[in-house]
Amino acid sequence: MSTMPTDHLTVGAGAMEGGGAYNAHARLQASGAALAFPLLVEALDKVSTGPEERPLVIADYGSSQGKNSLVPVEIAVSAFRKRFGPTRPIMVFHIDRSENDFNSLFDVLQRDEHRYTASDPHVFPAAIGRSFYDAVLPPESVDLGWCSYAAIWLSRAPARIPGHIVAIRSDNGVRFAFALQAGADWQQFLERRAAELRPGARLVVVLPGIDEDGQTGYEALFDNGNAVLVSLEEDGILRREERARMVLAAYPRRRAELEAPFGSASLSGLSLEHYEMSAFDDPAWLQYQQDGDAQALGLKRALLFRATFLPTLLAAASPDRTAADCACFAAAFTDRLALRFASDPSPLRSYVQTLVIAKA
Ligand SMILES: C[S@@+](CC[C@H](N)C(=O)[O-])C[C@H]1O[C@@H](n2cnc3c(N)ncnc32)[C@H](O)[C@@H]1O
């Protein structure tokens, strides 16, 4: 079933599957982000900008291949158009790690039928290949920041996770190490944005959530992914030491963890204007409830997992692994995961948190 060449998968930890695969299979993330659009519209109403001769700047932090950025950027562009006139130049910076599939991003910006540039000659998109834990834009240059399903990825995995791939399925010691790293990274992310945002700007951050009982809704997704890895090791397709290195450096922060840095002097003028958490069903499940097609559900879930997480898992492959080994692994992983999801159809109801952050 391997649907993509493997070099699109061996791009390194934290990156999404290339060749446009993330764009094709990230409908869950698009649905979660859509819940933040009303808050984005409100935030845009409050943005105050400086002198008219300056272009307006929209920064899309963690854009991936751009498909899921089209609607939020379109919302921002049309709000700015209404408030600041039809010809004021607007620059849109799509920011992601250097390993990101920027070819697919530019293709979307050039050709997608829903591209925000289609009818507005005064919008100028650009891309930056640099971590958002670094400074990515000049001081006080950004009017609107958008960051969706990206800041959950940590700058590094602080520990291995015995027997699993995600920190939420680990013991207290490992979870504590991830919580510490997530706290330091969140502080760093906010400090960088505090410097980049203009006074009067807004930053909207959308993140997967976790409820008071510590449930994210993704438990079955990760448990199934992990069970497939165990089976691949049993069948000799994956080595024990490779599986031990497989860690997803992602951490769902609780509300208190997200709120903690605000008020510290280092955030120079950033305040949390609004926080909201909601639950939603993934679109594959909604479709399954209509058509009862368990195989289609299984395949969508497997391809979502593959596009979002498999490059990170493959980054743990031993250096002697050939492209053919990785292709064999990726195909077997996808097939087995699809089968598991198809044989036990169940909802995937996850949480999404939205933060609206203001720069004084
Ligand atoms: C799950 S995708 C989200 C893409 C898109 N924003 C969306 O809502 O679907 C996460 C993206 O964040 C990017 N990312 C993770 N860590 C990053 C970092 N430190 N700096 C910049 N981008 C990062 C990943 O490379 C990936 O493209």
The ligand as a Tripos MOL2 file, in Angstrom:
@<TRIPOS>MOLECULE
LIG
   27    29     1     0     0
SMALL
NO_CHARGES

@<TRIPOS>ATOM
      1 C1          1.2180   18.9470   12.8000 C.3       1 LIG1
      2 S1          2.0230   20.1090   11.7580 S.3       1 LIG1
      3 C2          0.8940   21.4750   11.7850 C.3       1 LIG1
      4 C3          0.8180   22.1400   10.4560 C.3       1 LIG1
      5 C4         -0.2700   23.1750   10.3060 C.3       1 LIG1
      6 N1          0.0040   24.3570   11.0890 N.3       1 LIG1
      7 C5         -1.6120   22.6110   10.6620 C.2       1 LIG1
      8 O1         -2.3350   23.2300   11.4640 O.co2     1 LIG1
      9 O2         -1.9900   21.5750   10.1200 O.co2     1 LIG1
     10 C6          3.3060   20.6970   12.8190 C.3       1 LIG1
     11 C7          4.3210   21.5300   12.0710 C.3       1 LIG1
     12 O3          5.1190   22.2250   13.0270 O.3       1 LIG1
     13 C8          6.4320   22.1920   12.5860 C.3       1 LIG1
     14 N2          7.3620   22.4030   13.6910 N.ar      1 LIG1
     15 C9          7.6250   21.5890   14.7270 C.ar      1 LIG1
     16 N3          8.5850   22.1090   15.4910 N.ar      1 LIG1
     17 C10         8.9210   23.2810   14.9140 C.ar      1 LIG1
     18 C11         9.8740   24.2780   15.2380 C.ar      1 LIG1
     19 N4         10.6630   24.1660   16.3070 N.pl3     1 LIG1
     20 N5          9.9660   25.3650   14.4380 N.ar      1 LIG1
     21 C12         9.1800   25.4950   13.3350 C.ar      1 LIG1
     22 N6          8.2530   24.5670   12.9880 N.ar      1 LIG1
     23 C13         8.1350   23.4760   13.7710 C.ar      1 LIG1
     24 C14         6.6020   20.8150   11.9700 C.3       1 LIG1
     25 O4          7.7450   20.7490   11.1250 O.3       1 LIG1
     26 C15         5.2910   20.6760   11.2430 C.3       1 LIG1
     27 O5          5.3680   21.1150    9.9260 O.3       1 LIG1
@<TRIPOS>BOND
     1     1     2 1
     2     2     3 1
     3     2    10 1
     4     3     4 1
     5     4     5 1
     6     5     6 1
     7     5     7 1
     8     7     8 2
     9     7     9 1
    10    10    11 1
    11    11    12 1
    12    11    26 1
    13    12    13 1
    14    13    14 1
    15    13    24 1
    16    14    15 ar
    17    14    23 ar
    18    15    16 ar
    19    16    17 ar
    20    17    18 ar
    21    17    23 ar
    22    18    19 1
    23    18    20 ar
    24    20    21 ar
    25    21    22 ar
    26    22    23 ar
    27    24    25 1
    28    24    26 1
    29    26    27 1
@<TRIPOS>SUBSTRUCTURE
     1 LIG1         1 GROUP 0 **** ****
